[in-house]
Amino acid sequence: MKTILLIEDDEVIRENTAELLELAGFAVLTAENGKLGVEQALATKPDLVVCDIMMPVLDGYGVLQIFNQNKHLAGVPFIFLTAKTERLDLRRGMELGADDYLTKPFDKAELLSAITGRLNRFQHLKPEYDLQQGGLGEFLDDARAVGNLESLSADRKVHAIRKKQDVYLEGDEPTRVYFVQAGRVKTVKTTAGGKELITGFYGPGEFFGYLPLLQHTAHSDSAVAVDDAELIYIPKDDFTQLLLRNPAVGQQFIRLLAGRVSERETQLLAMAYSSIRRRVADTLLRLHEQAGPAGSIQLSRDDMAALVGTAPESLIRTLSEFKADGLLELTPKNVRVLAPDKLRQARW
């Protein structure tokens, strides 16, 4: 159900218009002036705004300027309401970015036509999706609508993966992309000398396993659950559609994936050129960010050493140095970063 924010200082017009919109199947938020309207929008982002121009406290122009300057509200379709005597002022509103206007009094058909037309025209992908807060489903729903990808799978079943269970093995043919909804997964590669190197570490809101689909090769590493995890599978055909069928959808999907590619490049460069002290500090800071300010890093010393790209003995020695400096709290199974800013400074 689409949400309409109606900002109108005339109580009769406001109540009658709100009732009309509710009967048409919209959820309606109302405000009697621009200031209250902006507060409503910040609390609950509307899909469209119908706003009077001349109002006390904050007029319609002020409301539209605030929307344009706020990254969360910019782009919301905006329809002005105006009296016939105000029509000369409409040019200012259109220059500010209003999408349409209605002259009072207006009839039901005129109002609903304007709203429906604007909602259809402005159906688009959001600039950002919070993948840790249900953003994957939201993105896939928007991608289906915007890109006409009706054949996208509606099955978004959550798959439970036990701790230490293999997700896929090195040499397996890729059949899907994986999205972590809960828990953690590591990707590992075994060197010719039998040493395990962690090539990636993925937590809630992150994708993995997609590079072989892009390269048309088998998996070059293995994926294993570090904790009990919950994964959502995106089939190969869906992955291809998301990338190729619609340019806007493809570009947005690439942005969702791209962070992991740059992180892997950074990790490889750090392993090649950075000191052990800096590599450990960078890894701790990255894991601390994933765990949250109050969380502790629950990772075995062997796994952490493989993630850093060093021997467990070197890792343990460096952790002890950081602990002695008051930067960490260590237990046999957990590491807690006590002073992130000081740890950044201690990398050198």
The 8 nearest C-alpha neighbors of each residue, nearest first, counted from 0:
[[1, 25, 2, 26, 24, 46, 3, 27],
 [2, 0, 25, 46, 26, 3, 45, 47],
 [1, 3, 26, 45, 46, 27, 25, 0],
 [4, 2, 27, 47, 45, 48, 46, 28],
 [3, 5, 28, 48, 29, 45, 27, 49],
 [6, 4, 29, 49, 50, 48, 28, 3],
 [7, 5, 50, 30, 29, 31, 36, 32],
 [8, 6, 31, 51, 13, 9, 50, 32],
 [7, 9, 31, 32, 10, 54, 6, 13],
 [10, 8, 12, 7, 11, 13, 31, 14],
 [9, 11, 13, 12, 8, 14, 7, 31],
 [12, 10, 14, 13, 9, 15, 16, 8],
 [11, 13, 15, 9, 10, 14, 16, 7],
 [14, 12, 10, 16, 11, 7, 15, 9],
 [13, 15, 17, 11, 16, 12, 10, 18],
 [14, 16, 18, 12, 17, 13, 11, 19],
 [17, 15, 19, 13, 18, 14, 12, 20],
 [16, 18, 14, 20, 19, 15, 13, 21],
 [19, 17, 21, 15, 16, 20, 14, 22],
 [18, 20, 16, 22, 17, 21, 15, 23],
 [21, 19, 23, 17, 22, 18, 25, 16],
 [20, 22, 25, 18, 24, 23, 19, 26],
 [21, 23, 19, 24, 20, 18, 25, 17],
 [24, 22, 20, 21, 25, 19, 111, 18],
 [25, 23, 21, 22, 20, 26, 0, 1],
 [26, 24, 21, 1, 20, 2, 23, 27],
 [25, 27, 2, 21, 1, 3, 0, 24],
 [28, 26, 3, 2, 4, 25, 17, 21],
 [27, 29, 4, 5, 3, 26, 30, 2],
 [30, 28, 5, 6, 4, 27, 31, 36],
 [29, 31, 6, 36, 35, 32, 5, 7],
 [32, 30, 8, 7, 6, 35, 29, 33],
 [33, 31, 8, 35, 34, 30, 54, 55],
 [32, 34, 57, 36, 35, 58, 62, 37],
 [33, 35, 37, 36, 57, 32, 38, 56],
 [36, 34, 38, 37, 33, 30, 32, 39],
 [35, 37, 33, 30, 39, 34, 38, 6],
 [36, 38, 40, 34, 39, 35, 41, 33],
 [37, 39, 35, 41, 36, 40, 42, 34],
 [40, 38, 36, 42, 37, 41, 43, 35],
 [41, 39, 44, 37, 43, 42, 38, 45],
 [40, 42, 38, 39, 43, 44, 37, 72],
 [41, 43, 39, 40, 38, 44, 37, 45],
 [44, 42, 40, 41, 39, 45, 38, 28],
 [43, 45, 40, 41, 42, 46, 72, 39],
 [46, 44, 2, 47, 3, 4, 40, 43],
 [45, 47, 2, 1, 3, 75, 44, 76],
 [48, 46, 76, 3, 45, 75, 77, 4],
 [49, 47, 4, 77, 3, 5, 78, 50],
 [50, 48, 78, 5, 79, 4, 77, 6],
 [51, 49, 6, 79, 80, 5, 48, 59],
 [50, 52, 80, 7, 79, 59, 53, 6],
 [51, 53, 59, 58, 81, 54, 80, 50],
 [54, 52, 58, 51, 59, 55, 81, 8],
 [55, 53, 58, 32, 8, 52, 57, 56],
 [54, 56, 57, 32, 58, 53, 33, 8],
 [55, 57, 32, 34, 33, 58, 54, 35],
 [58, 56, 33, 34, 55, 61, 54, 32],
 [59, 57, 54, 61, 53, 60, 33, 52],
 [58, 60, 52, 62, 61, 51, 50, 63],
 [61, 59, 63, 62, 58, 64, 92, 52],
 [60, 62, 64, 59, 58, 63, 57, 65],
 [61, 63, 59, 65, 60, 64, 33, 66],
 [62, 64, 66, 60, 65, 61, 67, 59],
 [65, 63, 67, 61, 66, 62, 60, 68],
 [64, 66, 68, 62, 63, 67, 69, 61],
 [67, 65, 63, 72, 73, 69, 64, 68],
 [66, 68, 73, 64, 65, 69, 63, 72],
 [67, 69, 65, 66, 64, 70, 73, 72],
 [68, 70, 66, 72, 71, 67, 73, 65],
 [71, 69, 73, 72, 68, 67, 66, 74],
 [70, 72, 69, 73, 44, 66, 41, 74],
 [73, 71, 66, 69, 70, 75, 74, 67],
 [74, 72, 67, 66, 70, 75, 69, 71],
 [73, 75, 76, 72, 67, 66, 121, 77],
 [74, 76, 73, 47, 72, 46, 77, 48],
 [77, 75, 47, 74, 98, 48, 117, 78],
 [76, 78, 48, 97, 98, 47, 49, 75],
 [79, 77, 99, 49, 100, 98, 48, 50],
 [80, 78, 100, 50, 51, 49, 101, 99],
 [79, 81, 51, 101, 100, 50, 102, 52],
 [82, 80, 102, 103, 85, 52, 51, 101],
 [81, 83, 103, 85, 84, 102, 86, 80],
 [84, 82, 85, 86, 102, 81, 103, 104],
 [85, 83, 82, 86, 87, 81, 88, 102],
 [86, 84, 82, 83, 88, 87, 81, 89],
 [85, 87, 89, 88, 83, 84, 81, 82],
 [88, 86, 89, 85, 90, 84, 91, 83],
 [89, 87, 86, 85, 90, 91, 92, 84],
 [90, 88, 92, 86, 91, 87, 93, 85],
 [91, 89, 93, 92, 88, 94, 87, 86],
 [90, 92, 94, 89, 93, 88, 95, 60],
 [93, 91, 89, 95, 94, 90, 97, 60],
 [92, 94, 97, 96, 90, 95, 91, 89],
 [95, 93, 91, 96, 92, 90, 97, 89],
 [96, 94, 92, 93, 97, 91, 64, 63],
 [95, 97, 93, 94, 98, 92, 63, 67],
 [98, 96, 93, 77, 92, 99, 95, 78],
 [97, 99, 77, 78, 76, 96, 93, 100],
 [100, 98, 78, 97, 79, 77, 101, 113],
 [99, 101, 79, 78, 80, 102, 98, 81],
 [102, 100, 80, 79, 81, 103, 105, 99],
 [101, 103, 81, 82, 80, 104, 83, 105],
 [104, 102, 105, 82, 81, 101, 80, 83],
 [103, 105, 102, 106, 82, 101, 83, 81],
 [106, 104, 103, 102, 109, 110, 101, 107],
 [107, 105, 109, 108, 110, 104, 103, 111],
 [106, 108, 110, 109, 111, 105, 19, 112],
 [107, 109, 111, 110, 106, 112, 105, 113],
 [110, 108, 112, 106, 107, 111, 113, 105],
 [111, 109, 107, 113, 112, 108, 114, 106],
 [110, 112, 114, 108, 113, 109, 115, 107],
 [111, 113, 109, 115, 110, 114, 108, 116],
 [114, 112, 116, 110, 111, 115, 117, 109],
 [115, 113, 111, 117, 116, 112, 118, 110],
 [116, 114, 118, 112, 117, 113, 111, 119],
 [115, 117, 113, 119, 114, 118, 112, 120],
 [116, 118, 120, 114, 119, 115, 121, 113],
 [117, 119, 115, 121, 120, 116, 122, 114],
 [120, 118, 116, 122, 117, 121, 115, 114],
 [119, 121, 117, 118, 122, 116, 123, 115],
 [122, 120, 118, 119, 123, 117, 76, 75],
 [121, 123, 119, 120, 118, 145, 124, 144],
 [124, 122, 121, 145, 125, 141, 120, 144],
 [123, 125, 141, 126, 142, 145, 122, 248],
 [124, 126, 127, 123, 128, 138, 141, 251],
 [125, 127, 124, 128, 251, 123, 71, 70],
 [128, 126, 125, 129, 124, 251, 255, 134],
 [129, 127, 134, 130, 138, 125, 126, 135],
 [130, 128, 134, 132, 131, 127, 133, 135],
 [129, 131, 134, 204, 132, 135, 133, 128],
 [130, 132, 204, 129, 203, 133, 134, 180],
 [133, 131, 129, 130, 134, 204, 135, 128],
 [134, 132, 135, 130, 136, 131, 137, 129],
 [133, 135, 130, 129, 137, 128, 136, 132],
 [136, 134, 138, 137, 130, 133, 139, 128],
 [137, 135, 139, 138, 134, 133, 140, 155],
 [136, 138, 134, 140, 135, 139, 141, 133],
 [137, 139, 141, 135, 136, 140, 142, 134],
 [138, 140, 142, 136, 141, 137, 143, 135],
 [141, 139, 137, 143, 138, 142, 136, 144],
 [140, 142, 138, 144, 143, 139, 145, 124],
 [143, 141, 139, 145, 146, 144, 140, 248],
 [142, 144, 148, 140, 147, 141, 146, 149],
 [145, 143, 141, 147, 142, 146, 140, 148],
 [146, 144, 142, 147, 143, 141, 123, 122],
 [145, 147, 148, 245, 142, 143, 144, 248],
 [148, 146, 144, 143, 149, 145, 142, 245],
 [149, 147, 143, 146, 150, 151, 144, 142],
 [148, 150, 151, 147, 143, 144, 152, 146],
 [149, 151, 148, 152, 237, 143, 153, 147],
 [152, 150, 149, 237, 148, 153, 143, 240],
 [151, 153, 154, 150, 237, 155, 234, 233],
 [152, 154, 155, 151, 150, 156, 139, 140],
 [155, 153, 152, 156, 151, 232, 233, 157],
 [156, 154, 153, 231, 157, 232, 152, 233],
 [155, 157, 154, 158, 231, 232, 230, 153],
 [156, 158, 231, 230, 229, 155, 159, 232],
 [159, 157, 230, 229, 231, 156, 160, 232],
 [158, 160, 229, 228, 157, 230, 161, 227],
 [161, 159, 228, 227, 229, 158, 164, 162],
 [160, 162, 227, 164, 163, 228, 159, 224],
 [161, 163, 226, 227, 224, 164, 225, 160],
 [164, 162, 224, 223, 225, 161, 165, 226],
 [165, 163, 161, 162, 224, 223, 160, 166],
 [166, 164, 223, 167, 222, 163, 224, 168],
 [165, 167, 222, 223, 164, 168, 224, 221],
 [166, 168, 222, 165, 221, 171, 169, 223],
 [169, 167, 221, 171, 170, 222, 220, 165],
 [168, 170, 220, 221, 218, 219, 171, 167],
 [169, 171, 218, 217, 168, 219, 172, 220],
 [172, 170, 218, 217, 168, 169, 173, 167],
 [171, 173, 217, 218, 174, 170, 216, 211],
 [174, 172, 175, 217, 212, 171, 211, 218],
 [173, 175, 235, 234, 172, 176, 212, 236],
 [176, 174, 234, 235, 233, 173, 232, 177],
 [175, 177, 233, 209, 208, 232, 207, 234],
 [176, 178, 232, 207, 206, 231, 208, 233],
 [177, 179, 206, 231, 230, 205, 180, 232],
 [180, 178, 230, 203, 205, 181, 204, 202],
 [179, 181, 203, 229, 230, 204, 178, 231],
 [182, 180, 229, 203, 228, 179, 183, 202],
 [181, 183, 228, 226, 227, 202, 229, 203],
 [184, 182, 202, 225, 201, 226, 224, 228],
 [185, 183, 224, 225, 201, 223, 200, 222],
 [186, 184, 200, 223, 199, 222, 201, 187],
 [185, 187, 222, 199, 221, 198, 197, 220],
 [188, 186, 197, 221, 198, 220, 196, 185],
 [187, 189, 220, 196, 195, 197, 221, 190],
 [188, 190, 195, 194, 193, 196, 187, 191],
 [191, 189, 193, 194, 192, 195, 188, 196],
 [192, 190, 193, 189, 194, 195, 188, 196],
 [191, 193, 190, 194, 189, 195, 196, 188],
 [192, 194, 190, 191, 189, 195, 188, 196],
 [195, 193, 190, 189, 192, 196, 191, 188],
 [194, 196, 189, 188, 305, 190, 193, 187],
 [195, 197, 305, 188, 187, 198, 189, 194],
 [198, 196, 187, 306, 305, 199, 186, 188],
 [199, 197, 187, 186, 196, 188, 306, 200],
 [200, 198, 186, 185, 197, 201, 263, 187],
 [199, 201, 185, 184, 186, 202, 198, 183],
 [202, 200, 184, 183, 205, 185, 199, 203],
 [201, 203, 183, 205, 179, 182, 204, 184],
 [204, 202, 180, 179, 181, 205, 131, 182],
 [203, 205, 131, 130, 179, 180, 202, 178],
 [204, 206, 179, 203, 178, 202, 201, 207],
 [207, 205, 178, 177, 179, 256, 204, 176],
 [208, 206, 177, 209, 176, 178, 205, 201],
 [207, 209, 176, 210, 177, 211, 206, 175],
 [208, 210, 176, 212, 211, 207, 213, 175],
 [209, 211, 213, 212, 208, 214, 207, 218],
 [212, 210, 214, 216, 213, 215, 209, 218],
 [213, 211, 215, 209, 210, 214, 173, 216],
 [214, 212, 210, 211, 215, 209, 216, 239],
 [213, 215, 211, 216, 212, 210, 217, 209],
 [216, 214, 212, 211, 213, 217, 210, 173],
 [217, 215, 211, 214, 218, 212, 172, 173],
 [218, 216, 172, 170, 171, 211, 173, 219],
 [217, 219, 170, 169, 171, 220, 211, 172],
 [220, 218, 169, 170, 217, 221, 188, 211],
 [221, 219, 169, 188, 187, 218, 186, 168],
 [220, 222, 168, 169, 187, 186, 167, 188],
 [223, 221, 186, 166, 167, 185, 165, 187],
 [224, 222, 165, 185, 166, 184, 164, 163],
 [223, 225, 184, 163, 162, 226, 164, 183],
 [224, 226, 184, 183, 162, 163, 223, 185],
 [227, 225, 162, 224, 182, 183, 228, 161],
 [226, 228, 162, 161, 160, 182, 224, 225],
 [227, 229, 182, 160, 181, 226, 159, 183],
 [228, 230, 159, 181, 180, 158, 160, 157],
 [231, 229, 179, 158, 178, 180, 157, 177],
 [230, 232, 178, 157, 177, 158, 155, 156],
 [231, 233, 177, 176, 234, 175, 178, 230],
 [232, 234, 176, 175, 177, 237, 238, 235],
 [235, 233, 175, 237, 236, 232, 238, 174],
 [234, 236, 175, 238, 174, 237, 239, 233],
 [237, 235, 239, 238, 234, 240, 151, 175],
 [238, 236, 240, 234, 239, 235, 151, 241],
 [237, 239, 235, 241, 236, 240, 234, 242],
 [240, 238, 236, 242, 237, 241, 243, 235],
 [239, 241, 244, 237, 243, 242, 238, 236],
 [242, 240, 238, 249, 239, 243, 237, 248],
 [243, 241, 249, 239, 240, 238, 244, 252],
 [242, 244, 240, 245, 241, 249, 239, 246],
 [243, 245, 240, 241, 242, 246, 146, 249],
 [246, 244, 248, 146, 247, 243, 249, 241],
 [245, 247, 249, 248, 250, 244, 243, 242],
 [248, 246, 250, 249, 245, 251, 124, 146],
 [247, 249, 251, 245, 250, 246, 142, 252],
 [250, 248, 242, 246, 252, 241, 247, 251],
 [249, 251, 253, 247, 252, 248, 246, 254],
 [252, 250, 254, 248, 253, 249, 247, 255],
 [251, 253, 255, 249, 254, 250, 248, 256],
 [254, 252, 256, 250, 255, 251, 257, 249],
 [255, 253, 251, 257, 252, 256, 250, 258],
 [256, 254, 252, 253, 257, 251, 258, 128],
 [255, 257, 253, 254, 258, 259, 252, 206],
 [258, 256, 254, 260, 259, 253, 255, 261],
 [257, 259, 261, 260, 256, 262, 255, 254],
 [258, 260, 262, 257, 261, 263, 256, 206],
 [261, 259, 257, 263, 262, 258, 264, 256],
 [260, 262, 264, 258, 263, 259, 265, 257],
 [263, 261, 259, 265, 260, 264, 266, 258],
 [262, 264, 266, 260, 265, 261, 259, 267],
 [263, 265, 261, 267, 266, 262, 268, 260],
 [266, 264, 262, 268, 263, 267, 269, 261],
 [265, 267, 263, 269, 264, 268, 262, 270],
 [268, 266, 270, 264, 269, 265, 263, 271],
 [267, 269, 271, 265, 270, 266, 272, 264],
 [270, 268, 273, 266, 272, 271, 267, 265],
 [271, 269, 267, 268, 272, 273, 266, 308],
 [270, 272, 268, 269, 267, 273, 266, 274],
 [271, 273, 269, 270, 268, 274, 267, 278],
 [274, 272, 269, 270, 277, 278, 271, 275],
 [273, 275, 277, 276, 278, 272, 269, 270],
 [274, 276, 278, 277, 279, 273, 309, 317],
 [277, 275, 274, 279, 278, 346, 280, 317],
 [276, 278, 346, 280, 274, 279, 275, 281],
 [279, 277, 275, 281, 280, 276, 307, 282],
 [278, 280, 282, 276, 277, 281, 307, 275],
 [279, 281, 277, 283, 282, 278, 346, 284],
 [282, 280, 284, 278, 283, 279, 277, 285],
 [281, 283, 285, 279, 280, 284, 278, 286],
 [284, 282, 280, 286, 285, 281, 287, 279],
 [283, 285, 287, 281, 282, 286, 280, 288],
 [284, 286, 282, 288, 287, 283, 281, 289],
 [287, 285, 289, 283, 288, 284, 282, 290],
 [288, 286, 284, 290, 289, 285, 283, 291],
 [287, 289, 285, 291, 286, 290, 284, 292],
 [290, 288, 286, 287, 291, 285, 202, 203],
 [289, 291, 294, 287, 288, 286, 295, 296],
 [292, 290, 294, 288, 289, 293, 287, 295],
 [293, 291, 294, 290, 288, 287, 295, 336],
 [294, 292, 291, 295, 290, 335, 287, 336],
 [295, 293, 290, 291, 292, 296, 335, 287],
 [294, 296, 335, 334, 297, 333, 290, 293],
 [297, 295, 334, 333, 298, 335, 287, 286],
 [298, 296, 333, 295, 332, 334, 299, 290],
 [297, 299, 296, 303, 302, 300, 333, 332],
 [298, 300, 302, 301, 303, 332, 297, 333],
 [299, 301, 303, 302, 304, 311, 298, 315],
 [300, 302, 304, 299, 303, 311, 305, 310],
 [303, 301, 305, 299, 304, 300, 306, 298],
 [302, 304, 306, 300, 305, 301, 307, 299],
 [303, 305, 307, 301, 311, 309, 306, 302],
 [304, 306, 308, 196, 302, 197, 303, 307],
 [305, 307, 197, 303, 304, 308, 302, 196],
 [308, 306, 304, 305, 309, 278, 279, 303],
 [309, 307, 305, 306, 304, 270, 196, 310],
 [308, 310, 304, 307, 305, 311, 313, 314],
 [309, 311, 313, 312, 304, 314, 308, 305],
 [312, 310, 314, 304, 313, 301, 315, 300],
 [311, 313, 315, 310, 314, 316, 309, 304],
 [314, 312, 316, 310, 311, 315, 317, 309],
 [313, 315, 311, 317, 312, 316, 304, 318],
 [316, 314, 318, 312, 317, 313, 311, 319],
 [315, 317, 319, 313, 314, 318, 312, 320],
 [316, 318, 320, 314, 319, 315, 313, 321],
 [319, 317, 315, 321, 320, 316, 314, 322],
 [320, 318, 322, 316, 317, 321, 323, 315],
 [319, 321, 317, 323, 322, 318, 324, 316],
 [322, 320, 324, 318, 326, 323, 319, 327],
 [321, 323, 327, 319, 325, 324, 320, 326],
 [322, 324, 320, 325, 321, 319, 326, 327],
 [323, 325, 321, 322, 326, 320, 327, 319],
 [326, 324, 322, 323, 327, 321, 337, 328],
 [325, 327, 337, 338, 321, 322, 324, 342],
 [328, 326, 322, 336, 337, 335, 325, 321],
 [327, 329, 335, 334, 322, 336, 337, 330],
 [330, 328, 334, 333, 327, 335, 331, 322],
 [329, 331, 333, 332, 334, 328, 335, 297],
 [330, 332, 333, 329, 334, 299, 300, 297],
 [333, 331, 330, 297, 299, 298, 334, 329],
 [334, 332, 297, 330, 296, 331, 329, 295],
 [333, 335, 329, 296, 295, 328, 330, 336],
 [336, 334, 295, 328, 327, 296, 337, 329],
 [335, 337, 327, 338, 339, 326, 328, 334],
 [338, 336, 327, 326, 335, 339, 328, 325],
 [337, 339, 326, 341, 340, 336, 342, 327],
 [340, 338, 342, 341, 336, 343, 337, 284],
 [341, 339, 343, 342, 338, 344, 345, 337],
 [340, 342, 344, 343, 338, 339, 345, 326],
 [341, 343, 345, 339, 344, 340, 338, 326],
 [344, 342, 340, 341, 345, 346, 339, 280],
 [343, 345, 341, 342, 346, 340, 347, 339],
 [344, 346, 342, 343, 347, 341, 280, 277],
 [347, 345, 277, 344, 343, 276, 280, 342],
 [346, 345, 277, 344, 276, 343, 274, 280]]
